[in-house]
Amino acid sequence: MTTARKEVLFIGAGRMAQAIIAGLNGNDDFSIHVANNGNEERLEYVREKYGVETSGSWVEMAAKMDIIVLAMPPDAHGTLFEELRGLVDGQLILTVAAGIGPSYMEEMLPEGTPVASLMPNTAAKQGESMTLYAPGQHVTKEHIQLIEALLKGIGEFEKVTEQQIHELTAITGSAPAFMYLVAEALEQMAVETGITKEQARKLVAQMIAGSAQMLKTNIGTRELIDEVATPGGSTAAGLEVLEAGDLNQLFRKAIHACREKAKI
């Protein structure tokens, strides 16, 4: 990455913006500025917590920036793009809003504007996000380096296409809620044995964390299953119940529902 310090403006100061800002703490490659047009209480919180510059009006700052991160809801982007159109001159424009793809951003901004869609998940605040990013057609290798430098503080990341980011968001962005639903059920059953809620959370969380670590190895998922499930044993009996209930198809239906809703 180039050694020249980059000026970064976050428009919006919500949880995802704060997670990325926290991940950049101590990174001297970037100078962080935050604006959100009005919420002075949140801006004061962000300024004090992260030691960044803040402003109530991003319009005055946009033209001076190298990178602009749009951390606003999807339905606010139309107005944002209209205001940005006259202020953008080669800046890298990024969004963390679901459903806002690079092609739409390029259509709304001046010709040749480098853009990218970023899709972190809520684990970003723990530095454990699995973030997808889809660059537009005017993004260079240097822009890719900048994007990845911004993301590395919140976890892992993968470059994908615009179509893929729309389809994969249901897996990396929505499916954590499915895992929490599974965890909730297991915690409830653990509490029924007589242990405390705190103990139940600890043992379920560590079981899931350990399983995730095993998934990061080069061992196939079916082999990992076989390591746990002895033929004819108790785990195998549980697996038979899940397979009889067609768990695979149930997850497919859930992911499909997420994708269909995201189109609305």
C-alpha positions in Angstrom: 0.0 0.0 0.0 1.2 3.5 -0.7 2.8 5.3 2.3 0.8 8.5 1.7 -1.7 9.1 4.5 -5.3 8.8 3.2 -8.1 11.0 4.4 -11.2 8.9 5.1 -14.7 10.2 5.7 -17.4 8.1 7.2 -20.9 9.4 6.5 -22.8 7.8 9.3 -21.7 6.9 12.8 -23.6 3.7 13.6 -22.4 0.4 14.8 -20.8 -0.8 11.6 -19.0 2.5 11.0 -17.8 2.4 14.6 -16.6 -1.2 14.2 -14.4 -0.3 11.2 -13.2 2.9 12.9 -12.2 0.8 16.0 -10.3 -1.6 13.7 -8.4 1.3 12.3 -7.2 2.6 15.7 -3.4 2.9 15.6 -3.3 2.6 11.8 -1.3 5.7 10.7 -2.1 5.1 7.0 -5.5 6.7 7.5 -6.8 10.0 9.0 -10.4 9.4 10.1 -13.3 11.9 9.9 -16.9 11.2 10.8 -20.1 13.1 9.9 -23.8 12.2 10.1 -25.7 15.4 9.4 -27.3 16.1 12.8 -26.9 13.5 15.5 -24.6 15.5 17.7 -24.8 13.2 20.7 -23.6 10.2 18.6 -20.8 12.3 17.0 -19.6 13.4 20.5 -19.6 9.8 21.6 -17.6 8.7 18.6 -15.2 11.6 18.9 -14.4 10.9 22.6 -14.3 7.1 22.2 -12.2 6.8 19.1 -10.3 10.2 19.0 -11.4 11.0 15.5 -12.5 14.3 13.9 -16.2 14.8 13.6 -18.5 17.2 11.8 -22.2 17.8 11.6 -22.0 18.5 7.8 -20.2 16.0 5.6 -20.8 18.2 2.5 -18.1 20.6 3.6 -15.6 17.7 4.0 -16.3 15.4 1.0 -14.2 17.2 -1.6 -11.1 17.0 0.5 -11.3 13.2 1.2 -9.5 10.3 -0.5 -12.0 7.7 0.6 -15.7 8.1 1.5 -17.5 5.4 3.4 -21.3 5.5 3.2 -22.5 4.0 6.5 -26.2 4.9 6.1 -29.3 2.8 5.5 -29.9 1.7 1.9 -33.0 4.0 1.5 -30.8 7.0 2.3 -28.4 6.4 -0.5 -30.4 7.9 -3.3 -30.3 11.4 -1.7 -26.7 10.9 -0.7 -25.7 10.2 -4.3 -27.5 13.2 -5.5 -25.5 15.4 -3.1 -22.2 13.6 -3.7 -22.4 13.8 -7.5 -21.2 17.4 -7.5 -18.5 16.8 -4.9 -16.8 13.6 -6.2 -13.7 13.9 -8.3 -11.9 10.5 -8.3 -12.5 9.7 -4.6 -13.0 6.0 -3.7 -16.6 5.6 -2.7 -17.6 2.6 -0.5 -20.9 1.5 1.0 -21.7 -0.9 3.8 -25.4 -0.9 2.9 -27.0 -4.1 1.8 -28.4 -4.2 -1.7 -26.4 -1.2 -2.9 -24.2 -2.7 -5.6 -21.3 -1.2 -7.6 -23.2 -0.9 -10.8 -25.9 1.2 -9.1 -23.2 3.4 -7.5 -21.5 3.9 -10.8 -24.8 4.9 -12.4 -25.4 7.5 -9.7 -21.9 9.0 -9.5 -19.7 10.7 -12.1 -18.3 8.6 -14.9 -15.1 6.8 -13.8 -15.7 7.0 -10.1 -14.1 4.0 -8.3 -16.7 2.3 -6.0 -17.1 -0.8 -4.0 -19.8 -2.5 -1.9 -18.7 -3.9 1.5 -20.7 -6.4 3.4 -19.3 -7.0 7.0 -21.3 -8.8 9.6 -22.0 -8.0 13.2 -19.0 -9.9 14.5 -17.0 -6.9 13.1 -17.3 -5.3 16.6 -15.3 -8.2 17.9 -12.8 -8.1 15.1 -14.2 -11.4 13.8 -16.2 -10.4 10.7 -16.4 -12.4 7.5 -16.6 -9.4 5.1 -17.4 -9.6 1.4 -16.4 -6.8 -0.9 -17.3 -6.3 -4.6 -15.3 -3.6 -6.5 -16.6 -1.7 -9.4 -15.1 -1.5 -12.8 -12.9 1.6 -12.1 -11.2 0.2 -9.0 -7.4 -0.2 -9.3 -4.9 -2.4 -7.5 -4.1 0.5 -5.2 -7.8 0.9 -4.4 -8.0 -2.9 -3.6 -5.1 -2.4 -1.2 -6.9 0.5 0.5 -10.1 -1.5 0.8 -8.4 -4.5 2.4 -6.4 -2.2 4.7 -9.7 -0.7 5.9 -11.2 -4.2 6.4 -8.4 -6.1 8.0 -9.0 -4.6 11.5 -12.5 -6.2 11.6 -11.7 -9.7 10.6 -11.4 -11.8 7.4 -12.4 -10.6 4.0 -13.0 -12.0 0.5 -13.2 -10.2 -2.9 -16.3 -11.3 -4.9 -18.4 -10.2 -7.8 -21.5 -8.0 -7.5 -23.8 -10.9 -8.2 -22.0 -13.0 -5.6 -22.1 -10.4 -2.9 -25.9 -10.2 -3.3 -26.2 -14.0 -3.0 -23.6 -14.6 -0.4 -24.8 -11.9 2.0 -27.5 -14.3 3.2 -24.8 -16.7 4.2 -22.2 -14.4 5.8 -24.5 -11.7 6.9 -27.8 -13.4 7.8 -26.8 -16.9 8.8 -25.1 -15.8 12.0 -28.6 -15.3 13.3 -29.4 -18.9 12.4 -26.3 -20.0 14.4 -27.5 -17.9 17.4 -30.9 -19.6 17.1 -29.2 -23.0 17.3 -27.1 -21.8 20.3 -30.3 -20.6 22.1 -31.9 -24.0 21.8 -28.7 -25.7 23.1 -28.4 -23.2 25.9 -32.0 -23.9 27.0 -31.4 -27.6 27.1 -28.2 -27.2 29.0 -29.9 -25.1 31.6 -32.5 -27.9 32.0 -29.7 -30.1 33.4 -29.4 -27.8 36.4 -26.4 -25.6 35.4 -26.7 -21.8 35.4 -27.4 -19.7 32.3 -23.8 -18.4 32.5 -22.4 -21.9 32.5 -24.7 -22.9 29.6 -23.6 -19.9 27.5 -19.9 -20.7 28.2 -20.1 -24.3 27.2 -22.2 -23.7 24.1 -20.1 -20.7 23.0 -16.8 -22.7 23.4 -18.3 -25.7 21.6 -19.2 -23.5 18.7 -15.9 -21.6 18.7 -14.0 -24.9 18.8 -16.0 -26.3 15.9 -15.3 -23.1 13.9 -11.6 -23.5 14.5 -11.8 -27.1 13.2 -13.6 -25.7 10.1 -10.7 -23.5 9.4 -8.4 -26.5 8.9 -8.1 -28.3 5.6 -10.2 -31.2 6.8 -13.5 -31.7 4.9 -16.8 -31.1 6.7 -17.9 -34.7 6.2 -14.6 -35.9 7.7 -15.1 -33.6 10.6 -18.6 -35.1 11.1 -17.2 -38.6 11.0 -14.6 -37.7 13.6 -17.4 -36.9 16.1 -20.0 -39.5 15.0 -19.0 -43.1 15.7 -21.2 -45.5 13.5 -24.1 -46.7 15.7 -23.2 -44.2 18.5 -25.1 -41.5 20.2 -24.0 -38.7 17.9 -25.0 -40.8 14.9 -28.4 -41.2 16.4 -28.8 -37.4 16.7 -27.5 -36.9 13.1 -30.2 -39.3 11.9 -32.9 -37.1 13.4 -31.5 -34.0 11.8 -31.2 -35.7 8.4 -34.7 -37.2 8.7 -35.9 -33.6 9.2 -34.0 -32.6 6.1 -31.9 -29.9 7.8 -30.0 -29.2 4.6 -33.2 -28.3 2.8 -34.4 -26.2 5.7 -31.3 -24.1 5.5 -31.6 -23.8 1.8 -35.2 -22.5 2.3 -34.0 -20.0 4.9 -31.2 -18.7 2.7 -33.6 -18.4 -0.3 -36.0 -16.4 1.9 -33.2 -14.0 2.9 -32.3 -13.5 -0.8 -35.8 -12.9 -1.9 -36.5 -10.4 0.9 -33.3 -8.5 0.0 -34.6 -7.9 -3.5 -37.6 -5.9 -2.2 
